[in-house]
């Protein structure tokens, strides 16, 4: 029974090169490490995350998951921006501490979501890739991840809620596409995101 489960999960890797398997495993490992740092509100979330996102840029281009490909380019850029914002100090304290979204944040997040959704849909349509349900789901998760990354860079606690929703959707998407390690990563991300929200909530209460 155990062998059957293992075969179900990893049989698709028989046709993959050792380099591809190594790259995906490395990207997943650094992605998990990055999210663990994020949960602890540690700035190392960004350099470790960069390693993961840059590798995924290559992997996702190979698999023609254009939405997630764009996500990881965006992640890489936002990692640099987030890294910068998290280092900024004002009167000896973090200039961007953990906080709750305000009206302006909701407006910007809505704009990011809508613009991303339309842009990714245009990319899929332009390349005539709306041929499978994964394309539509990929378009949605791309928009959600764009918002989540922006809110994390601004240290808004609601970023974790966005991650939970998008991660749950991504689990079956990546498994269906044959990226089992990545699918398992998103399952783990879901759990960590829930714990991250609780941890940031505790830290936020300590700030008040």
KEKOLLUM-527970 format. One line per field, with one value per residue: x, y, z of N, C-alpha, C, O in turn; residue number from 1. Coordinates in Angstrom, 1 decimal. Layout:
BEGIN
n_X [X;...] $
n_Y [Y;...] $
n_Z [Z;...] $
ca_X [X;...] $
ca_Y [Y;...] $
ca_Z [Z;...] $
c_X [X;...] $
c_Y [Y;...] $
c_Z [Z;...] $
o_X [X;...] $
o_Y [Y;...] $
o_Z [Z;...] $
pos [NUM;...] $
//
This chain:
BEGIN
n_X [0.8;1.9;3.9;2.4;1.3;3.6;4.4;2.3;2.5;5.1;5.7;5.7;8.1;9.9;10.4;11.8;14.8;17.8;18.8;16.6;15.0;16.6;16.8;14.1;13.6;15.5;14.5;12.0;12.9;14.3;12.2;10.4;12.1;12.2;9.5;9.3;11.0;9.6;7.3;8.4;8.8;11.3;14.0;15.5;13.7;13.7;16.3;16.5;14.2;14.6;16.4;14.7;12.6;13.9;14.9;12.5;11.5;12.8;11.9;9.1;8.8;9.7;7.6;5.5;3.7;2.5;1.4;2.3;4.9;5.3;4.5;6.8;8.9;7.9;7.9;10.6;11.4;9.9;10.9;13.4;12.5;11.0;13.0;14.5;12.6;12.0;14.4;14.5;14.6;13.0;13.4;14.8;13.2;11.4;10.4;8.3;6.4;4.6;1.3;-2.3;-4.4;-5.4;-7.9;-6.6;-4.8;-6.5;-7.6;-5.3;-4.6;-6.8;-6.6;-4.2;-4.8;-6.9;-5.6;-3.5;-4.9;-6.2;-4.0;-2.6;-4.5;-4.7;-2.1;-2.3;-4.3;-3.2;-1.1;-2.6;-3.3;-5.4;-6.4;-6.9;-8.2;-6.3;-5.1;-7.0;-7.2;-4.6;-4.4;-6.0;-4.7;-2.3;-3.0;-3.8;-1.4;0.2;-1.0;-0.7;2.2;2.8;1.4;2.9;5.4;4.8;4.3;1.7;-0.7;-2.7;-1.7;-1.2;-3.7;-4.3;-2.3;-3.0;-5.4;-4.6;-2.5;-3.9;-5.4;-3.4;-2.3;-3.7;-3.4;-0.6;0.0;-1.5;-0.2;2.1;4.1;5.1;6.6;6.4;3.7;3.4;4.9;3.2;1.1;2.3;3.0;0.5;-0.2;1.9;1.3;-1.1;-0.1;1.7;0.0;-1.2;1.1;2.0;-0.2;0.1;2.5;1.7;-0.1;1.6;3.0;1.1] $
n_Y [-1.2;1.3;1.5;1.8;4.3;5.9;5.5;6.6;9.3;10.0;8.9;10.3;11.5;9.8;10.3;12.7;14.7;14.3;16.7;18.5;17.4;17.9;20.7;21.4;20.3;21.7;24.4;24.1;23.5;25.8;27.5;26.7;27.1;29.9;30.7;29.9;31.6;34.0;33.6;34.0;36.6;37.4;38.9;37.4;36.0;37.0;36.9;34.0;33.3;34.4;32.7;30.4;31.5;32.4;30.0;28.7;30.3;29.4;26.7;26.9;28.2;26.3;24.5;25.9;27.2;30.0;32.0;31.5;31.6;34.3;35.2;34.4;35.9;38.4;37.9;37.8;40.4;41.8;40.7;41.9;44.5;44.2;43.3;45.7;47.5;46.2;46.7;49.3;51.9;54.0;56.5;54.6;52.4;49.8;51.0;50.0;48.2;45.2;45.4;46.3;46.1;49.2;51.5;52.4;50.4;48.3;49.3;49.5;46.8;45.7;46.8;45.8;43.0;43.0;44.1;42.3;40.0;40.5;41.0;38.5;36.9;38.0;37.3;34.5;34.3;35.5;33.8;31.6;29.7;29.0;26.3;24.4;23.5;24.3;26.6;28.6;28.5;29.0;31.6;32.9;32.2;33.5;36.2;36.4;35.7;37.8;39.9;38.9;38.9;41.6;42.7;41.3;42.5;45.0;44.4;43.7;42.0;40.6;39.4;36.8;35.5;35.7;34.1;31.6;30.9;31.0;29.0;26.7;26.3;25.9;23.4;21.0;21.9;21.9;19.3;18.0;18.9;17.5;18.1;17.1;17.5;20.3;20.5;19.3;21.1;23.4;22.5;22.2;24.9;26.0;25.2;26.4;29.0;29.5;29.1;31.2;33.5;33.4;33.7;36.3;37.7;37.5;38.9;41.4;42.2;42.5;44.7;46.7] $
n_Z [0.0;0.9;-1.0;-3.3;-2.9;-2.9;-5.5;-6.9;-6.2;-7.1;-9.6;-11.9;-12.1;-13.4;-16.0;-15.9;-16.0;-13.9;-13.2;-13.4;-11.4;-9.1;-9.2;-8.8;-6.2;-4.7;-5.0;-3.8;-1.2;-0.3;-0.5;1.5;3.7;3.6;4.0;6.6;7.9;7.4;8.9;11.4;11.3;10.3;8.6;6.9;5.3;2.7;1.2;1.2;0.0;-2.6;-3.8;-4.2;-5.8;-8.2;-9.2;-9.7;-11.7;-14.0;-14.1;-14.3;-16.7;-18.4;-18.1;-19.0;-17.4;-17.4;-15.8;-13.1;-13.7;-14.2;-11.7;-10.2;-11.2;-10.4;-7.7;-7.2;-7.7;-5.8;-3.5;-3.3;-3.0;-0.6;1.1;1.3;2.5;4.9;6.2;6.8;9.2;11.7;13.9;15.4;15.4;13.6;10.4;9.0;10.7;11.8;10.9;10.6;7.7;6.1;4.6;2.3;1.8;1.1;-1.2;-2.9;-3.0;-4.2;-6.7;-7.6;-7.7;-9.7;-12.0;-12.3;-12.8;-15.2;-16.8;-16.8;-17.9;-20.4;-21.4;-21.5;-23.3;-25.6;-26.2;-26.8;-24.9;-23.2;-22.8;-21.0;-17.7;-15.8;-16.6;-16.1;-13.3;-12.6;-13.4;-11.6;-9.1;-9.5;-9.4;-6.7;-5.4;-6.1;-4.7;-2.1;-1.8;-2.0;0.3;2.2;1.9;2.9;5.4;6.4;8.3;7.1;4.9;5.3;5.2;2.5;1.5;2.5;1.2;-1.5;-1.5;-0.8;-3.1;-4.9;-4.4;-5.6;-8.2;-8.9;-8.4;-10.4;-12.6;-12.5;-10.8;-8.1;-5.7;-5.5;-5.2;-2.6;-1.2;-1.3;0.2;2.7;3.0;3.4;6.0;7.4;6.8;8.2;10.8;10.7;10.6;13.1;14.7;13.9;14.7;17.4;17.8;16.9;18.9;21.0;20.2;20.5] $
ca_X [0.0;2.8;4.6;1.5;1.1;4.8;4.4;1.3;3.1;6.4;5.9;5.9;9.5;10.7;10.8;12.5;16.2;18.2;19.0;15.3;14.5;17.4;16.4;12.8;13.8;16.2;13.6;11.1;13.5;14.5;10.8;9.9;12.9;11.8;8.2;9.5;11.6;8.5;6.5;9.1;9.1;12.7;14.3;16.1;12.7;13.9;17.4;16.3;13.1;15.1;16.9;13.6;11.9;14.7;14.9;11.1;11.3;13.2;11.1;7.7;8.9;9.7;6.3;4.5;2.7;2.9;1.0;3.2;6.2;5.2;4.6;8.1;9.6;7.4;8.4;12.1;11.5;9.3;11.8;14.4;11.8;10.7;14.2;14.8;11.6;12.2;15.6;14.3;14.3;12.6;13.6;15.3;12.3;11.0;9.5;7.2;6.1;3.4;0.1;-3.5;-4.7;-6.4;-8.6;-5.7;-4.2;-7.5;-7.7;-4.2;-4.7;-7.9;-6.1;-3.1;-5.5;-7.6;-4.7;-2.8;-5.9;-6.4;-2.8;-2.3;-5.5;-4.2;-0.9;-2.8;-5.1;-2.2;-0.4;-3.7;-3.1;-6.6;-6.9;-7.1;-8.7;-5.2;-4.8;-7.9;-6.8;-3.3;-4.6;-6.5;-3.7;-1.3;-3.5;-3.8;-0.1;0.7;-1.5;0.0;3.6;2.7;1.1;4.0;6.5;4.3;4.1;0.3;-1.0;-3.7;-1.0;-1.3;-5.0;-4.2;-1.4;-3.7;-6.4;-3.9;-1.8;-4.8;-5.8;-2.2;-2.0;-4.1;-2.9;0.8;0.0;-2.0;0.8;3.2;5.2;4.6;7.4;5.9;2.3;3.6;5.3;2.1;0.4;3.1;2.8;-0.9;-0.1;2.8;0.6;-2.0;0.7;2.3;-1.0;-1.3;2.4;2.0;-1.2;0.7;3.5;1.0;-0.7;2.7;3.3;0.1] $
ca_Y [0.0;2.4;1.6;2.3;5.7;6.5;5.4;7.6;10.6;10.3;8.1;11.2;11.9;8.8;10.9;13.9;14.6;14.5;18.2;19.1;17.0;18.6;22.1;21.6;20.0;22.9;25.5;23.8;23.5;27.2;28.2;26.3;27.9;31.3;30.9;29.7;32.9;34.9;33.3;34.5;38.0;37.5;39.5;36.3;35.5;37.5;36.2;32.6;33.3;34.8;31.5;29.6;32.1;32.4;28.6;28.4;31.1;28.5;25.5;27.2;28.5;25.0;23.8;26.8;27.8;31.4;32.8;31.3;32.1;35.8;35.3;34.3;37.1;39.4;37.6;38.2;41.9;42.2;40.2;43.0;45.7;43.9;43.3;47.1;48.1;45.7;47.2;50.7;52.3;55.4;56.7;53.4;51.3;49.5;52.0;49.2;47.1;44.5;46.2;45.8;46.9;50.3;51.7;52.6;49.1;47.5;49.8;49.1;45.4;45.4;47.2;44.8;41.8;43.2;44.4;41.1;39.0;40.9;40.9;37.1;36.4;38.5;36.5;33.2;34.4;35.9;32.5;30.6;28.7;28.7;25.0;23.5;24.2;24.8;28.0;29.5;28.4;29.6;33.1;33.3;32.1;34.6;37.5;36.2;35.7;39.2;40.7;38.4;39.4;43.1;42.9;40.9;43.5;46.1;43.8;43.6;40.7;40.0;38.7;35.3;35.0;35.5;32.9;30.3;30.7;30.7;27.8;25.6;26.1;25.5;22.0;20.1;22.4;21.5;17.8;17.6;19.2;16.5;18.7;16.6;18.2;21.6;20.4;19.1;22.4;24.3;21.9;22.7;26.4;26.3;25.0;27.4;30.3;29.5;29.4;32.6;34.4;33.3;34.3;37.7;38.3;37.6;39.9;42.6;42.5;42.9;46.1;47.7] $
ca_Z [0.0;0.9;-2.3;-4.3;-2.6;-3.3;-6.9;-7.3;-6.0;-7.7;-10.8;-13.0;-12.2;-14.1;-17.3;-15.7;-15.8;-12.6;-13.0;-13.2;-10.0;-8.2;-9.2;-8.1;-4.8;-4.1;-5.0;-2.7;0.2;0.0;-0.4;2.8;4.7;3.5;4.7;8.1;8.3;7.3;10.1;12.6;11.0;10.1;7.3;6.0;4.4;1.4;0.5;1.0;-1.0;-3.9;-4.4;-4.6;-6.9;-9.4;-9.8;-10.2;-13.0;-15.1;-14.1;-14.7;-18.1;-19.1;-18.0;-19.7;-16.5;-17.5;-14.6;-12.0;-14.2;-14.0;-10.2;-9.6;-11.6;-9.5;-6.3;-7.1;-7.6;-4.5;-2.5;-3.2;-2.4;0.8;1.9;1.6;3.4;6.3;6.9;7.1;10.6;12.0;15.4;16.1;15.3;12.2;9.8;8.6;11.6;11.6;11.1;10.0;6.5;6.1;3.4;1.2;1.5;0.4;-2.6;-3.7;-3.1;-5.2;-8.0;-7.9;-8.0;-10.9;-13.0;-12.5;-13.4;-16.6;-17.6;-17.0;-18.8;-21.8;-21.8;-21.8;-24.6;-26.6;-26.6;-27.1;-23.9;-22.4;-23.3;-19.9;-16.5;-15.0;-17.1;-15.4;-11.9;-12.6;-13.5;-10.2;-8.1;-9.8;-8.8;-5.3;-4.9;-6.3;-3.6;-0.9;-1.7;-1.7;1.7;3.1;1.9;3.7;6.8;6.7;8.8;6.2;3.8;5.6;4.8;1.1;1.2;2.8;0.1;-2.8;-1.3;-0.9;-4.5;-5.7;-4.1;-6.7;-9.5;-9.1;-8.5;-11.7;-13.6;-12.3;-9.9;-6.8;-4.7;-5.4;-4.6;-1.2;-0.7;-1.1;1.4;3.9;3.0;4.0;7.4;7.9;6.7;9.3;12.0;10.6;10.9;14.6;15.2;13.6;15.5;18.8;17.8;16.8;20.2;21.8;19.8;21.0] $
c_X [0.9;3.5;3.7;1.3;2.4;4.9;3.4;1.8;4.3;6.7;6.2;7.3;10.4;11.2;11.6;14.0;16.6;18.4;17.7;14.8;15.3;17.0;15.0;12.9;14.5;15.3;12.6;11.7;13.7;13.2;10.3;10.7;12.5;10.5;8.4;10.1;10.5;7.6;7.1;9.4;10.6;13.1;14.9;15.0;13.0;15.1;17.1;15.1;13.6;15.7;15.8;12.9;12.7;14.8;13.5;10.8;11.7;12.3;9.7;7.7;8.9;8.4;5.1;3.4;3.0;2.5;1.9;4.6;6.3;5.2;6.0;9.1;9.2;7.9;9.9;12.2;11.0;10.2;12.9;13.8;11.5;11.9;14.6;13.9;11.7;13.4;15.5;13.9;13.9;12.6;14.0;14.4;12.0;10.1;8.2;7.0;4.9;2.2;-1.1;-3.8;-5.7;-7.1;-7.7;-5.1;-5.2;-7.7;-6.6;-4.2;-5.7;-7.4;-5.0;-3.8;-6.2;-6.7;-3.9;-3.7;-6.1;-5.2;-2.4;-3.3;-5.2;-3.1;-1.4;-3.5;-4.2;-1.5;-1.3;-3.5;-4.2;-7.2;-7.1;-7.5;-7.5;-4.9;-5.7;-7.5;-5.5;-3.4;-5.1;-5.5;-2.6;-1.7;-3.5;-2.4;0.6;0.3;-0.8;1.4;3.7;2.4;2.2;5.1;6.1;4.1;2.7;-0.1;-1.9;-3.0;-1.1;-2.6;-5.0;-3.4;-2.2;-4.7;-5.6;-3.1;-2.7;-5.2;-4.6;-1.9;-2.4;-3.6;-1.5;0.9;-0.4;-1.0;2.1;4.4;4.8;5.3;6.7;4.5;2.4;4.1;4.2;1.2;1.0;3.0;1.5;-0.8;0.8;2.1;-0.4;-1.2;1.4;1.3;-1.1;-0.1;2.4;1.0;-0.7;1.7;2.8;0.4;0.4;3.2;2.4;0.3] $
c_Y [1.3;2.6;2.2;3.8;6.5;6.6;6.4;9.0;11.0;9.6;9.1;11.7;10.9;9.4;12.2;13.7;14.8;15.9;18.8;18.7;17.7;20.0;22.3;21.3;21.2;24.1;25.3;24.0;25.0;28.0;27.9;27.1;29.3;31.6;30.8;31.0;34.0;34.8;34.0;36.0;38.3;37.9;38.5;35.7;35.9;36.9;34.7;32.4;33.6;33.5;30.6;30.2;32.1;31.0;28.3;29.2;30.2;27.3;25.8;27.6;27.2;24.3;24.7;27.2;29.3;32.3;32.7;31.7;33.6;36.0;35.4;35.4;38.3;39.2;38.1;39.7;42.4;41.7;41.3;44.2;45.4;43.9;44.7;47.7;47.5;46.1;48.6;50.9;53.7;55.6;55.4;52.2;51.0;50.5;51.3;48.0;46.4;45.4;45.6;46.7;48.0;50.4;51.8;51.3;48.2;48.0;49.4;47.6;45.0;45.7;46.2;43.5;41.9;43.3;43.1;40.1;39.3;40.7;39.4;36.5;36.8;37.6;35.1;33.2;34.7;34.6;31.4;29.4;28.4;27.4;24.0;24.2;24.8;26.2;29.0;29.6;29.2;31.2;33.6;33.3;33.2;35.9;37.5;36.4;37.1;40.1;40.3;38.9;40.9;43.4;42.4;41.9;44.7;45.7;43.9;42.2;39.9;39.2;37.2;34.7;34.8;34.3;31.6;30.0;30.2;29.3;26.6;25.3;25.5;24.0;21.1;20.6;21.8;20.0;17.3;17.9;18.4;17.0;18.3;17.3;19.6;21.6;20.2;20.3;23.3;23.8;22.3;24.2;26.8;26.2;26.1;28.8;30.5;29.8;30.8;33.6;34.5;34.0;35.8;38.4;38.5;38.8;41.3;43.1;43.0;44.3;47.1;48.1] $
c_Z [0.0;-0.4;-3.3;-4.1;-3.2;-4.9;-7.5;-7.3;-6.8;-9.0;-12.0;-13.2;-13.0;-15.5;-17.2;-15.6;-14.3;-12.2;-12.6;-11.8;-9.0;-8.0;-8.5;-6.6;-4.1;-4.0;-3.9;-1.3;0.6;0.2;1.0;3.9;4.7;4.2;6.2;8.7;8.4;8.5;11.3;12.4;10.9;8.7;6.3;5.1;2.9;0.7;0.2;-0.1;-2.4;-4.6;-4.9;-5.9;-8.2;-10.1;-10.4;-11.5;-14.2;-15.2;-14.7;-16.2;-18.9;-19.1;-18.6;-18.7;-16.4;-16.4;-13.5;-12.4;-13.9;-12.5;-9.7;-10.0;-10.7;-8.1;-6.2;-7.0;-6.3;-3.4;-2.2;-2.5;-0.9;1.7;2.3;2.6;4.8;7.0;7.3;8.6;10.7;13.5;16.1;16.0;13.8;11.6;9.3;9.5;11.2;11.9;10.4;8.7;6.8;4.8;2.2;0.8;0.7;-1.0;-3.5;-4.0;-4.2;-6.6;-8.5;-8.4;-9.4;-12.1;-13.4;-13.2;-14.9;-17.4;-17.9;-18.0;-20.3;-22.3;-22.2;-23.2;-25.8;-27.2;-26.9;-26.1;-22.9;-22.9;-22.2;-18.7;-15.7;-15.4;-16.3;-13.9;-11.7;-12.6;-12.2;-9.2;-8.3;-9.2;-7.3;-4.7;-5.1;-5.1;-2.3;-0.7;-1.4;-0.3;2.6;3.1;2.8;5.2;7.3;7.1;7.9;5.1;4.0;5.1;3.3;0.7;1.5;1.7;-1.1;-2.7;-1.4;-2.3;-5.3;-5.5;-5.2;-8.1;-9.8;-9.2;-9.9;-12.8;-13.5;-11.5;-8.4;-5.6;-4.4;-4.8;-3.1;-0.5;-0.4;0.1;2.7;4.1;3.7;5.5;8.0;7.9;7.8;10.6;11.9;11.0;12.5;15.2;15.1;14.5;17.0;18.9;17.7;18.1;21.1;21.5;20.3;22.4] $
o_X [0.6;3.7;4.1;1.2;2.3;5.3;3.7;1.6;4.4;7.8;6.9;7.7;11.6;12.2;12.0;14.5;15.9;18.2;17.6;14.3;14.7;16.9;14.9;12.3;14.1;15.3;12.3;11.0;13.4;13.1;9.7;10.1;12.4;10.4;7.7;9.8;10.5;7.2;6.3;10.0;11.0;12.6;15.0;15.4;12.7;14.9;17.5;15.2;13.0;15.5;15.9;12.7;12.1;14.8;13.5;10.0;11.0;11.9;9.2;6.7;8.3;8.1;4.0;2.3;3.7;3.3;2.4;5.4;7.3;5.9;6.3;10.0;10.1;8.3;10.2;13.0;11.6;10.1;13.3;14.4;11.8;11.9;15.1;14.3;11.6;13.6;16.3;13.1;14.2;11.8;13.5;14.7;12.3;9.1;7.2;7.3;4.2;2.1;-1.0;-3.5;-6.6;-6.9;-8.1;-5.0;-4.9;-7.9;-6.8;-3.9;-5.5;-7.6;-5.0;-3.4;-6.0;-6.9;-3.7;-3.3;-6.0;-5.2;-2.1;-2.9;-5.3;-3.0;-0.9;-3.4;-4.4;-1.3;-0.9;-3.5;-4.1;-8.3;-7.5;-7.3;-7.8;-4.4;-5.2;-7.6;-5.3;-2.7;-4.7;-5.3;-2.0;-0.9;-3.1;-2.1;1.4;1.1;-0.4;1.8;4.5;3.1;2.3;5.7;7.0;3.6;2.4;0.2;-1.9;-3.7;-1.2;-2.7;-5.5;-3.8;-2.1;-4.7;-6.0;-3.0;-2.3;-5.3;-4.9;-1.2;-1.6;-3.3;-1.3;1.7;0.1;-1.0;3.0;5.4;4.3;4.7;6.6;4.1;1.7;3.7;4.1;0.5;0.3;2.8;1.4;-1.3;0.4;2.3;-0.5;-1.6;1.5;1.7;-1.2;-0.2;2.7;1.1;-1.0;1.7;3.3;0.5;0.1;3.7;2.8;-0.5] $
o_Y [2.2;3.7;3.0;4.5;7.5;7.6;7.1;9.8;12.1;9.8;8.7;12.2;11.2;9.0;12.8;12.6;15.4;16.3;19.7;19.6;18.2;20.6;23.2;22.1;21.5;24.7;26.3;24.6;25.3;28.9;28.8;27.6;30.0;32.6;31.4;31.4;34.8;35.8;34.5;36.6;39.4;37.4;38.7;34.9;35.1;36.5;34.2;31.5;33.0;33.3;30.1;29.5;31.9;30.9;27.7;28.8;30.1;27.0;25.0;27.4;27.2;23.6;24.2;27.4;29.7;33.2;33.7;32.1;34.1;37.0;36.2;35.7;39.0;40.2;38.6;40.1;43.2;42.3;41.6;44.8;46.2;44.3;45.0;48.3;48.3;46.0;49.1;50.3;54.6;54.9;55.2;51.1;51.8;50.9;51.9;46.9;46.8;46.0;44.6;47.9;47.9;49.6;51.2;51.0;47.5;47.2;48.9;47.2;44.1;45.0;45.8;42.9;41.0;42.7;42.7;39.4;38.3;40.2;39.0;35.6;36.0;37.2;34.6;32.4;34.1;34.5;30.2;28.3;27.6;27.4;22.9;25.4;25.8;26.9;30.0;30.7;29.9;31.9;34.7;34.3;33.7;36.5;38.5;37.1;37.5;40.8;41.1;39.3;41.3;44.2;43.0;42.2;45.4;46.4;44.2;41.3;38.7;38.4;36.4;33.6;33.8;33.5;30.7;28.8;29.2;28.6;25.6;24.1;24.8;23.4;20.3;19.8;21.4;19.4;16.4;17.1;18.5;16.5;19.2;17.6;20.0;22.4;20.8;20.6;23.9;24.6;22.7;24.6;27.7;27.1;26.7;29.6;31.6;30.7;31.4;34.6;35.6;34.7;36.5;39.6;39.5;39.5;42.3;44.3;43.8;45.1;48.3;48.9] $
o_Z [-0.8;-0.8;-4.2;-5.1;-3.8;-5.5;-8.5;-8.2;-7.3;-9.6;-12.9;-14.2;-13.2;-16.0;-18.2;-15.1;-13.6;-11.1;-11.7;-11.1;-8.0;-6.9;-7.7;-5.8;-2.9;-2.9;-3.2;-0.5;1.7;1.0;1.6;4.8;5.8;4.9;7.0;9.8;9.3;9.1;12.2;13.2;11.4;7.8;5.1;4.2;2.0;-0.5;-0.9;-0.9;-3.4;-5.8;-6.1;-6.8;-9.3;-11.3;-11.5;-12.3;-15.2;-16.3;-15.5;-16.9;-20.0;-20.1;-18.6;-19.2;-15.5;-16.0;-12.9;-11.5;-13.4;-12.0;-8.9;-9.3;-10.2;-7.4;-5.1;-6.2;-5.6;-2.3;-1.1;-1.6;0.0;2.8;3.4;3.6;5.8;8.2;8.1;9.1;9.9;14.2;17.2;16.5;13.0;12.2;9.2;9.2;10.3;12.9;9.6;8.8;7.6;3.9;1.1;-0.4;-0.2;-1.9;-4.6;-5.1;-5.0;-7.6;-9.7;-9.4;-10.2;-13.1;-14.5;-14.2;-15.7;-18.6;-19.0;-18.8;-21.2;-23.4;-23.3;-24.0;-26.8;-28.4;-27.1;-26.6;-22.0;-23.4;-22.5;-18.6;-15.0;-14.6;-15.9;-13.3;-10.8;-12.0;-11.8;-8.4;-7.3;-8.5;-6.7;-3.7;-4.2;-4.6;-1.5;0.4;-0.7;0.4;3.7;4.2;3.3;6.0;8.4;6.4;7.9;4.4;3.0;4.7;2.8;-0.2;0.7;1.3;-1.8;-3.6;-2.0;-2.7;-6.2;-6.3;-5.8;-8.9;-10.9;-10.0;-10.5;-13.8;-14.3;-11.5;-7.7;-4.6;-3.3;-4.0;-2.3;0.6;0.7;0.8;3.6;5.2;4.5;6.2;9.1;8.8;8.4;11.4;13.0;11.6;13.0;16.2;16.0;14.9;17.6;19.8;18.2;18.4;22.0;22.3;20.5;23.0] $
pos [1;2;3;4;5;6;7;8;9;10;11;12;13;14;15;16;17;18;19;20;21;22;23;24;25;26;27;28;29;30;31;32;33;34;35;36;37;38;39;40;41;42;43;44;45;46;47;48;49;50;51;52;53;54;55;56;57;58;59;60;61;62;63;64;65;66;67;68;69;70;71;72;73;74;75;76;77;78;79;80;81;82;83;84;85;86;87;88;89;90;91;92;93;94;95;96;97;98;99;100;101;102;103;104;105;106;107;108;109;110;111;112;113;114;115;116;117;118;119;120;121;122;123;124;125;126;127;128;129;130;131;132;133;134;135;136;137;138;139;140;141;142;143;144;145;146;147;148;149;150;151;152;153;154;155;156;157;158;159;160;161;162;163;164;165;166;167;168;169;170;171;172;173;174;175;176;177;178;179;180;181;182;183;184;185;186;187;188;189;190;191;192;193;194;195;196;197;198;199;200;201;202;203;204;205;206;207;208] $
//
